[in-house]
Amino acid sequence: MKYRKFGKLAWEASALGFGCMRLPTKDGRGYSDQVDEAESIAMIRRGVDAGINYVDTAYPYHGGQSEIVLGKALRDGYRDKVKVATKSPVWMIQKPEDFDTYLREQMTRLQLEHIDFYLLHSLTSARWEPLVKLDVLARAEAAVKDGRIGHIGFSFHDNHETFKKIVDAYPGWEMCQIQYNYMDVENQAGTKGLRYAASKGLAVVVMEPLFGGRLASPPAAVAEVVAGDPEKRTPADIALQWIWDQPEVSTILSGMSSMVQVEENIRSAERSGVGSFGPGDFALIDRVRAKYRERAIIPCTKCEYCLPCPNGVNIPRNFELYNDAVVHDDPTLPRFTYGRFLGEKERAEVCTACRECEEKCPQAILISEWMPKVHQMLGAKPPQG
Ligand SMILES: NC(=O)c1ccc[n+]([C@@H]2O[C@H](COP(=O)([O-])OP(=O)(O)OC[C@H]3O[C@@H](n4cnc5c(N)ncnc54)[C@H](OP(=O)(O)O)[C@@H]3O)[C@@H](O)[C@H]2O)c1
């Protein structure tokens, strides 16, 4: 296993971390609470035996079973070999004491008296403001003081401006977790966010390195481009190496859902390193990206000339999610994002077809005609996770 600098801490994280959000399940449904406990424990322990020293879970994963199963996997001496990260379900916090109530419940589930990294889960602009008002970080600091948690961090799902604002708002952050992969360079925190957080001394943990698995099994047209790789690496390996090449990344969390994936990703991590991606590799990624983008059917460039919408619809974000679903032949994650992270008033369904935006769109997109289609595709109930 290769190890990497973890922000300002005098500790190095394994290049590969274990994300426990997509453990194998008995009913075959990705996010279900029917976790295949024996197989999950075997996979986590195999990862730790191979040198993984960072494991990540959260309150809602697998309906609460992820923390429980991880707790079991860490028995028999495995606890001492890893740092454990879990996350506060901030959307459930109504009053300051709730922070401690959930933390206690999570410690019980994990069977731990100390959690190494405790993150405020999935921060967005809308989630951040109420947490500030409830002074949740004072609660977190008290938990550090009495030893319930080691370090305070946050995971993030919003745009770069919000990311920077949150990084700057609290000097006590020691780490953050961002969605990052070769399709997300300008999306969410993005490459700018990665570099900014690292420049402030935060460790940056990468989640969704394979875009929730989609980059590992690309549609045929994209797979053809990937197959042009002279080294014949798998799409997953190429995507992971692209991230590991960047010095600001502390560890990559992979949500491995089979032992085969664990073995493959361990082998990838062993070959990883800053500077290991050559000019030919970057050119390959450029071609892959271009092929994905070619598939987008709404020609929105996110120029935002259409905004503000008089009804508050976040037009570019709706289009981006719709295009994502089409580009990857898979609406699952865009649906989840639409339901969970787009404010109710920002969603396509709020469009009244007033067409004010259409006069301003330089691409002449018939926005009012697209909006019902966007909502029809993305408005289906999101999975838990
Ligand atoms: N804090 C947050 O808001 C948040 C959000 C998302 C994730 N996370 C954390 O970050 C972790 C990583 O994110 P993620 O699970 O979305 O990671 P990811 O690596 O983008 O996606 C995981 C999926 O990729 C596929 N995969 C992994 N390795 C593969 C390989 N070698 N070959 C082929 N396919 C492979 C599997 O899909 P199949 O099952 O389809 O084969 C797996 O379920 C999560 O597990 C979770 O711990 C946190």
The ligand as a Gaussian input file, in Angstrom:
#p B3LYP/6-31G(d) Opt

LIG

0 1
 N      -20.416000      12.301000       2.526000
 C      -21.119000      12.163000       1.459000
 O      -21.955000      12.989000       1.173000
 C      -20.837000      10.972000       0.602000
 C      -21.468000      10.826000      -0.628000
 C      -21.080000       9.779000      -1.421000
 C      -20.106000       8.912000      -0.970000
 N      -19.520000       9.033000       0.239000
 C      -18.474000       8.116000       0.734000
 O      -17.490000       7.966000      -0.241000
 C      -17.367000       6.591000      -0.592000
 C      -16.981000       6.489000      -2.040000
 O      -18.003000       6.996000      -2.875000
 P      -18.680000       6.023000      -3.889000
 O      -19.117000       4.798000      -3.176000
 O      -19.681000       6.808000      -4.644000
 O      -17.408000       5.641000      -4.796000
 P      -17.237000       5.272000      -6.302000
 O      -15.914000       4.579000      -6.352000
 O      -17.412000       6.444000      -7.182000
 O      -18.392000       4.250000      -6.629000
 C      -18.423000       2.987000      -6.055000
 C      -18.915000       1.991000      -7.071000
 O      -17.946000       1.908000      -8.118000
 C      -17.895000       0.592000      -8.607000
 N      -16.514000       0.109000      -8.460000
 C      -15.629000       0.301000      -7.448000
 N      -14.454000      -0.275000      -7.735000
 C      -14.584000      -0.858000      -8.964000
 C      -13.712000      -1.601000      -9.800000
 N      -12.471000      -1.864000      -9.464000
 N      -14.207000      -2.029000     -10.986000
 C      -15.483000      -1.765000     -11.363000
 N      -16.336000      -1.067000     -10.618000
 C      -15.901000      -0.609000      -9.422000
 C      -18.909000      -0.217000      -7.829000
 O      -20.132000      -0.154000      -8.542000
 P      -21.050000      -1.449000      -8.738000
 O      -21.563000      -1.787000      -7.383000
 O      -22.113000      -0.944000      -9.672000
 O      -20.199000      -2.513000      -9.302000
 C      -19.035000       0.570000      -6.553000
 O      -20.250000       0.380000      -5.905000
 C      -18.733000       6.000000      -0.232000
 O      -18.700000       4.606000      -0.111000
 C      -19.002000       6.710000       1.048000
 O      -18.256000       6.124000       2.095000
 C      -19.877000      10.071000       1.010000

